[in-house]
Amino acid sequence: MRLPAALVLFAAGTGCEVVQEIQQPQPVVRPPAGILEGLASRGTRIVDLTHSLNAANPHWPGDGYEPFVYETFATLEENGVLSGRFAMAEHTGTHLDAPNHFTEGQIAVHEIPPTDLIVPAAVIDVTDAVALNADYQLSPEVVLAWERSYGSIEPGTLVFMYTGWDERFTDFERYRNEDEDGRMHFPGFSPAAADLLVSKRDVAGLGIDTLSVDYGLSTDFQVHAISHGRGKYHIENAANLGALPDSGAWVIVAPIKIENGTGGPVRLFALVQ
């Protein structure tokens, strides 16, 4: 309880007012605790949502999208130091699409505010539907049904579509799932669901465990255009989304900071209470 600046006492039987000044105790100043200090003791676990980069990683089949390459150019035996170099397209492995990826005038990856990269996560589990239909697209109705169970998706949330497709990640052919005409079959967001999330819910971004937030058969990439047009980013090729709760987790999105880049590989973590 906070004490008053002065305590007024009345001398018994005299009617005299005696005023006794009481000094306020000085607050104890302690250094602030680290944000992540004691996570384990509080029951918080950290989930890595990132695939490791290597030459076997699935990659987009278009021009310029080559496999990840790593080579060692210095060894401990010969140079006294171990060091290597790598080459890759920006959109390889678990990666971020910056808003300028599909929309002229939108921000590059180095311009995304850090406040948009440490955010709450919503995970919409559609694994059952995807098991029946590889071309499944998340609809607005499914988003609204999720909200009836877990509450409205708050502005600034990163919304993940959990398809279970990451189980195919180490098998390039199954991951791309191409038919005899070279068309890929994997699930994604529908344009209507993307519009609901970015326009009505003002989410931070969209995430998925496939090659693209647009489903595999898309030829016009409407989800990219809708989302990037509103300045939102994407996470593609996420891993381990099944380890997250439907709501309540926070994610730390740490993309490589390429100046004027359209995206880049990302280390993605979730904090789960």
Contacts in CASP RR format, 6 or more apart in sequence:
PFRMAT RR
TARGET T0000
AUTHOR 0000-0000-0000
METHOD contacts of the structure
MODEL  1
MRLPAALVLFAAGTGCEVVQEIQQPQPVVRPPAGILEGLASRGTRIVDLT
HSLNAANPHWPGDGYEPFVYETFATLEENGVLSGRFAMAEHTGTHLDAPN
HFTEGQIAVHEIPPTDLIVPAAVIDVTDAVALNADYQLSPEVVLAWERSY
GSIEPGTLVFMYTGWDERFTDFERYRNEDEDGRMHFPGFSPAAADLLVSK
RDVAGLGIDTLSVDYGLSTDFQVHAISHGRGKYHIENAANLGALPDSGAW
VIVAPIKIENGTGGPVRLFALVQ
3 22 0 8 1.000
3 24 0 8 1.000
3 25 0 8 1.000
4 22 0 8 1.000
5 21 0 8 1.000
5 22 0 8 1.000
5 24 0 8 1.000
6 19 0 8 1.000
6 20 0 8 1.000
6 21 0 8 1.000
6 22 0 8 1.000
7 19 0 8 1.000
7 20 0 8 1.000
7 22 0 8 1.000
8 17 0 8 1.000
8 18 0 8 1.000
8 19 0 8 1.000
8 20 0 8 1.000
9 17 0 8 1.000
9 18 0 8 1.000
9 19 0 8 1.000
9 20 0 8 1.000
10 16 0 8 1.000
10 17 0 8 1.000
10 18 0 8 1.000
11 18 0 8 1.000
38 44 0 8 1.000
39 45 0 8 1.000
39 46 0 8 1.000
39 271 0 8 1.000
42 273 0 8 1.000
43 273 0 8 1.000
44 271 0 8 1.000
44 272 0 8 1.000
44 273 0 8 1.000
45 271 0 8 1.000
45 272 0 8 1.000
46 269 0 8 1.000
46 270 0 8 1.000
46 271 0 8 1.000
46 272 0 8 1.000
47 240 0 8 1.000
47 243 0 8 1.000
47 244 0 8 1.000
47 249 0 8 1.000
47 269 0 8 1.000
47 270 0 8 1.000
47 271 0 8 1.000
47 272 0 8 1.000
48 239 0 8 1.000
48 240 0 8 1.000
48 267 0 8 1.000
48 268 0 8 1.000
48 269 0 8 1.000
49 94 0 8 1.000
49 238 0 8 1.000
49 239 0 8 1.000
49 240 0 8 1.000
49 241 0 8 1.000
49 244 0 8 1.000
49 251 0 8 1.000
49 268 0 8 1.000
49 269 0 8 1.000
49 270 0 8 1.000
50 94 0 8 1.000
50 238 0 8 1.000
50 239 0 8 1.000
50 266 0 8 1.000
50 267 0 8 1.000
50 268 0 8 1.000
50 269 0 8 1.000
51 57 0 8 1.000
51 93 0 8 1.000
51 94 0 8 1.000
51 166 0 8 1.000
51 169 0 8 1.000
51 237 0 8 1.000
51 239 0 8 1.000
53 68 0 8 1.000
53 70 0 8 1.000
53 86 0 8 1.000
53 88 0 8 1.000
53 92 0 8 1.000
53 93 0 8 1.000
53 265 0 8 1.000
54 68 0 8 1.000
54 70 0 8 1.000
55 67 0 8 1.000
55 68 0 8 1.000
55 69 0 8 1.000
55 70 0 8 1.000
56 67 0 8 1.000
56 170 0 8 1.000
56 172 0 8 1.000
57 67 0 8 1.000
57 68 0 8 1.000
57 92 0 8 1.000
57 93 0 8 1.000
57 169 0 8 1.000
58 93 0 8 1.000
58 169 0 8 1.000
58 172 0 8 1.000
58 175 0 8 1.000
58 176 0 8 1.000
58 211 0 8 1.000
58 237 0 8 1.000
59 65 0 8 1.000
59 66 0 8 1.000
59 67 0 8 1.000
59 68 0 8 1.000
59 89 0 8 1.000
59 92 0 8 1.000
59 93 0 8 1.000
60 89 0 8 1.000
60 91 0 8 1.000
60 211 0 8 1.000
60 212 0 8 1.000
61 176 0 8 1.000
61 178 0 8 1.000
61 184 0 8 1.000
64 89 0 8 1.000
65 89 0 8 1.000
65 91 0 8 1.000
65 92 0 8 1.000
66 87 0 8 1.000
66 88 0 8 1.000
66 89 0 8 1.000
68 86 0 8 1.000
68 87 0 8 1.000
68 88 0 8 1.000
68 92 0 8 1.000
68 93 0 8 1.000
69 86 0 8 1.000
69 87 0 8 1.000
69 88 0 8 1.000
70 84 0 8 1.000
70 85 0 8 1.000
70 86 0 8 1.000
71 84 0 8 1.000
71 85 0 8 1.000
71 86 0 8 1.000
72 82 0 8 1.000
72 83 0 8 1.000
72 84 0 8 1.000
73 83 0 8 1.000
73 84 0 8 1.000
73 85 0 8 1.000
74 80 0 8 1.000
74 81 0 8 1.000
74 82 0 8 1.000
74 83 0 8 1.000
74 84 0 8 1.000
75 82 0 8 1.000
76 82 0 8 1.000
88 265 0 8 1.000
90 109 0 8 1.000
90 258 0 8 1.000
90 261 0 8 1.000
90 262 0 8 1.000
90 263 0 8 1.000
90 264 0 8 1.000
90 265 0 8 1.000
91 97 0 8 1.000
91 101 0 8 1.000
91 236 0 8 1.000
91 262 0 8 1.000
91 263 0 8 1.000
91 264 0 8 1.000
92 264 0 8 1.000
92 265 0 8 1.000
93 236 0 8 1.000
93 237 0 8 1.000
93 265 0 8 1.000
94 235 0 8 1.000
94 236 0 8 1.000
94 237 0 8 1.000
94 238 0 8 1.000
94 239 0 8 1.000
94 265 0 8 1.000
94 266 0 8 1.000
94 267 0 8 1.000
94 268 0 8 1.000
95 235 0 8 1.000
95 236 0 8 1.000
95 237 0 8 1.000
95 255 0 8 1.000
95 263 0 8 1.000
95 264 0 8 1.000
95 265 0 8 1.000
95 266 0 8 1.000
96 109 0 8 1.000
96 112 0 8 1.000
96 233 0 8 1.000
96 234 0 8 1.000
96 235 0 8 1.000
96 253 0 8 1.000
96 255 0 8 1.000
96 263 0 8 1.000
96 264 0 8 1.000
96 266 0 8 1.000
97 213 0 8 1.000
97 224 0 8 1.000
97 228 0 8 1.000
97 233 0 8 1.000
97 234 0 8 1.000
97 235 0 8 1.000
97 236 0 8 1.000
97 262 0 8 1.000
97 263 0 8 1.000
98 106 0 8 1.000
98 107 0 8 1.000
98 108 0 8 1.000
98 109 0 8 1.000
98 111 0 8 1.000
98 112 0 8 1.000
98 233 0 8 1.000
98 261 0 8 1.000
98 262 0 8 1.000
98 263 0 8 1.000
98 264 0 8 1.000
99 106 0 8 1.000
99 107 0 8 1.000
99 112 0 8 1.000
99 227 0 8 1.000
99 228 0 8 1.000
99 229 0 8 1.000
99 231 0 8 1.000
99 232 0 8 1.000
99 233 0 8 1.000
100 106 0 8 1.000
100 107 0 8 1.000
100 108 0 8 1.000
100 228 0 8 1.000
100 261 0 8 1.000
100 262 0 8 1.000
101 224 0 8 1.000
101 228 0 8 1.000
101 234 0 8 1.000
101 262 0 8 1.000
101 263 0 8 1.000
102 221 0 8 1.000
102 224 0 8 1.000
102 225 0 8 1.000
102 228 0 8 1.000
102 229 0 8 1.000
103 225 0 8 1.000
103 228 0 8 1.000
103 229 0 8 1.000
103 231 0 8 1.000
106 228 0 8 1.000
106 229 0 8 1.000
106 231 0 8 1.000
107 231 0 8 1.000
108 258 0 8 1.000
108 259 0 8 1.000
108 260 0 8 1.000
108 261 0 8 1.000
108 262 0 8 1.000
108 263 0 8 1.000
109 255 0 8 1.000
109 256 0 8 1.000
109 257 0 8 1.000
109 258 0 8 1.000
109 261 0 8 1.000
109 262 0 8 1.000
109 263 0 8 1.000
109 264 0 8 1.000
110 257 0 8 1.000
110 258 0 8 1.000
110 259 0 8 1.000
110 260 0 8 1.000
110 261 0 8 1.000
112 233 0 8 1.000
112 255 0 8 1.000
116 156 0 8 1.000
116 204 0 8 1.000
116 233 0 8 1.000
117 204 0 8 1.000
117 252 0 8 1.000
117 253 0 8 1.000
117 254 0 8 1.000
117 255 0 8 1.000
118 250 0 8 1.000
118 251 0 8 1.000
118 252 0 8 1.000
118 253 0 8 1.000
119 156 0 8 1.000
119 157 0 8 1.000
119 158 0 8 1.000
119 204 0 8 1.000
119 250 0 8 1.000
119 251 0 8 1.000
119 253 0 8 1.000
120 154 0 8 1.000
120 156 0 8 1.000
120 157 0 8 1.000
120 158 0 8 1.000
120 247 0 8 1.000
120 248 0 8 1.000
120 249 0 8 1.000
120 250 0 8 1.000
120 251 0 8 1.000
121 157 0 8 1.000
121 158 0 8 1.000
121 159 0 8 1.000
121 160 0 8 1.000
121 244 0 8 1.000
121 247 0 8 1.000
121 248 0 8 1.000
121 249 0 8 1.000
121 250 0 8 1.000
121 251 0 8 1.000
121 270 0 8 1.000
122 146 0 8 1.000
122 150 0 8 1.000
122 153 0 8 1.000
122 157 0 8 1.000
122 158 0 8 1.000
122 159 0 8 1.000
122 160 0 8 1.000
122 246 0 8 1.000
122 247 0 8 1.000
123 160 0 8 1.000
123 162 0 8 1.000
123 241 0 8 1.000
123 242 0 8 1.000
123 244 0 8 1.000
123 245 0 8 1.000
123 246 0 8 1.000
123 247 0 8 1.000
123 249 0 8 1.000
124 138 0 8 1.000
124 142 0 8 1.000
124 143 0 8 1.000
124 146 0 8 1.000
124 159 0 8 1.000
124 160 0 8 1.000
124 161 0 8 1.000
124 162 0 8 1.000
124 246 0 8 1.000
125 162 0 8 1.000
125 242 0 8 1.000
125 246 0 8 1.000
126 136 0 8 1.000
126 138 0 8 1.000
126 142 0 8 1.000
126 161 0 8 1.000
126 162 0 8 1.000
126 163 0 8 1.000
126 187 0 8 1.000
127 162 0 8 1.000
127 163 0 8 1.000
127 164 0 8 1.000
129 136 0 8 1.000
129 187 0 8 1.000
130 136 0 8 1.000
130 163 0 8 1.000
130 164 0 8 1.000
130 165 0 8 1.000
130 187 0 8 1.000
133 187 0 8 1.000
134 177 0 8 1.000
134 185 0 8 1.000
134 186 0 8 1.000
134 187 0 8 1.000
135 185 0 8 1.000
135 186 0 8 1.000
135 187 0 8 1.000
135 215 0 8 1.000
135 216 0 8 1.000
135 217 0 8 1.000
136 163 0 8 1.000
136 187 0 8 1.000
136 188 0 8 1.000
136 215 0 8 1.000
137 187 0 8 1.000
137 188 0 8 1.000
137 189 0 8 1.000
137 190 0 8 1.000
137 193 0 8 1.000
137 215 0 8 1.000
138 161 0 8 1.000
138 187 0 8 1.000
138 188 0 8 1.000
138 189 0 8 1.000
138 190 0 8 1.000
138 193 0 8 1.000
139 190 0 8 1.000
139 192 0 8 1.000
139 193 0 8 1.000
140 190 0 8 1.000
140 192 0 8 1.000
140 193 0 8 1.000
140 196 0 8 1.000
142 193 0 8 1.000
143 153 0 8 1.000
143 193 0 8 1.000
143 196 0 8 1.000
143 197 0 8 1.000
146 153 0 8 1.000
146 246 0 8 1.000
147 153 0 8 1.000
149 246 0 8 1.000
150 246 0 8 1.000
150 247 0 8 1.000
151 247 0 8 1.000
152 201 0 8 1.000
153 159 0 8 1.000
153 197 0 8 1.000
153 201 0 8 1.000
153 203 0 8 1.000
154 201 0 8 1.000
155 201 0 8 1.000
155 202 0 8 1.000
155 203 0 8 1.000
156 202 0 8 1.000
156 203 0 8 1.000
156 204 0 8 1.000
156 205 0 8 1.000
157 201 0 8 1.000
157 203 0 8 1.000
157 204 0 8 1.000
157 205 0 8 1.000
158 203 0 8 1.000
158 204 0 8 1.000
158 205 0 8 1.000
158 206 0 8 1.000
158 207 0 8 1.000
158 235 0 8 1.000
158 251 0 8 1.000
158 253 0 8 1.000
159 197 0 8 1.000
159 201 0 8 1.000
159 203 0 8 1.000
159 205 0 8 1.000
159 206 0 8 1.000
159 207 0 8 1.000
160 206 0 8 1.000
160 207 0 8 1.000
160 208 0 8 1.000
160 209 0 8 1.000
160 235 0 8 1.000
160 238 0 8 1.000
160 241 0 8 1.000
160 244 0 8 1.000
161 187 0 8 1.000
161 188 0 8 1.000
161 189 0 8 1.000
161 206 0 8 1.000
161 207 0 8 1.000
161 208 0 8 1.000
161 209 0 8 1.000
161 213 0 8 1.000
162 209 0 8 1.000
162 241 0 8 1.000
162 242 0 8 1.000
162 244 0 8 1.000
163 186 0 8 1.000
163 187 0 8 1.000
163 188 0 8 1.000
163 208 0 8 1.000
163 209 0 8 1.000
163 210 0 8 1.000
164 209 0 8 1.000
164 241 0 8 1.000
164 242 0 8 1.000
165 175 0 8 1.000
165 186 0 8 1.000
165 187 0 8 1.000
165 208 0 8 1.000
165 209 0 8 1.000
165 210 0 8 1.000
166 209 0 8 1.000
166 237 0 8 1.000
166 238 0 8 1.000
166 239 0 8 1.000
166 240 0 8 1.000
166 241 0 8 1.000
168 174 0 8 1.000
168 175 0 8 1.000
168 177 0 8 1.000
169 175 0 8 1.000
169 237 0 8 1.000
169 239 0 8 1.000
175 186 0 8 1.000
175 210 0 8 1.000
175 211 0 8 1.000
176 184 0 8 1.000
176 186 0 8 1.000
176 211 0 8 1.000
177 184 0 8 1.000
177 185 0 8 1.000
177 186 0 8 1.000
178 184 0 8 1.000
178 185 0 8 1.000
179 185 0 8 1.000
183 216 0 8 1.000
183 217 0 8 1.000
184 211 0 8 1.000
184 216 0 8 1.000
184 217 0 8 1.000
185 216 0 8 1.000
185 217 0 8 1.000
186 210 0 8 1.000
186 211 0 8 1.000
186 212 0 8 1.000
186 215 0 8 1.000
186 216 0 8 1.000
187 208 0 8 1.000
187 210 0 8 1.000
187 215 0 8 1.000
187 216 0 8 1.000
188 208 0 8 1.000
188 210 0 8 1.000
188 212 0 8 1.000
188 213 0 8 1.000
188 214 0 8 1.000
188 215 0 8 1.000
188 216 0 8 1.000
188 223 0 8 1.000
189 197 0 8 1.000
189 206 0 8 1.000
189 208 0 8 1.000
189 213 0 8 1.000
189 214 0 8 1.000
189 215 0 8 1.000
189 223 0 8 1.000
190 215 0 8 1.000
190 223 0 8 1.000
191 222 0 8 1.000
191 223 0 8 1.000
191 226 0 8 1.000
194 206 0 8 1.000
194 213 0 8 1.000
194 222 0 8 1.000
194 223 0 8 1.000
194 226 0 8 1.000
194 227 0 8 1.000
195 226 0 8 1.000
197 203 0 8 1.000
197 205 0 8 1.000
197 206 0 8 1.000
198 205 0 8 1.000
198 206 0 8 1.000
198 226 0 8 1.000
198 227 0 8 1.000
198 230 0 8 1.000
198 231 0 8 1.000
198 232 0 8 1.000
199 226 0 8 1.000
199 230 0 8 1.000
203 232 0 8 1.000
204 232 0 8 1.000
204 233 0 8 1.000
205 227 0 8 1.000
205 232 0 8 1.000
205 233 0 8 1.000
205 234 0 8 1.000
205 235 0 8 1.000
206 213 0 8 1.000
206 223 0 8 1.000
206 227 0 8 1.000
206 232 0 8 1.000
206 234 0 8 1.000
206 235 0 8 1.000
207 213 0 8 1.000
207 234 0 8 1.000
207 235 0 8 1.000
207 236 0 8 1.000
207 238 0 8 1.000
208 234 0 8 1.000
208 235 0 8 1.000
208 236 0 8 1.000
208 238 0 8 1.000
209 237 0 8 1.000
209 238 0 8 1.000
209 239 0 8 1.000
209 241 0 8 1.000
210 216 0 8 1.000
210 236 0 8 1.000
210 237 0 8 1.000
211 236 0 8 1.000
211 237 0 8 1.000
212 218 0 8 1.000
212 221 0 8 1.000
212 224 0 8 1.000
212 236 0 8 1.000
213 223 0 8 1.000
213 224 0 8 1.000
213 227 0 8 1.000
213 234 0 8 1.000
213 236 0 8 1.000
214 221 0 8 1.000
214 222 0 8 1.000
214 223 0 8 1.000
214 224 0 8 1.000
224 234 0 8 1.000
227 234 0 8 1.000
228 234 0 8 1.000
235 253 0 8 1.000
235 266 0 8 1.000
235 268 0 8 1.000
238 268 0 8 1.000
239 268 0 8 1.000
243 270 0 8 1.000
243 272 0 8 1.000
244 270 0 8 1.000
244 272 0 8 1.000
245 272 0 8 1.000
248 272 0 8 1.000
248 273 0 8 1.000
249 270 0 8 1.000
249 271 0 8 1.000
249 272 0 8 1.000
249 273 0 8 1.000
250 270 0 8 1.000
250 271 0 8 1.000
251 268 0 8 1.000
251 269 0 8 1.000
251 270 0 8 1.000
251 271 0 8 1.000
252 268 0 8 1.000
252 269 0 8 1.000
252 270 0 8 1.000
252 271 0 8 1.000
253 266 0 8 1.000
253 268 0 8 1.000
254 266 0 8 1.000
254 267 0 8 1.000
254 268 0 8 1.000
254 269 0 8 1.000
255 263 0 8 1.000
255 264 0 8 1.000
255 265 0 8 1.000
255 266 0 8 1.000
256 264 0 8 1.000
256 265 0 8 1.000
256 266 0 8 1.000
258 264 0 8 1.000
END
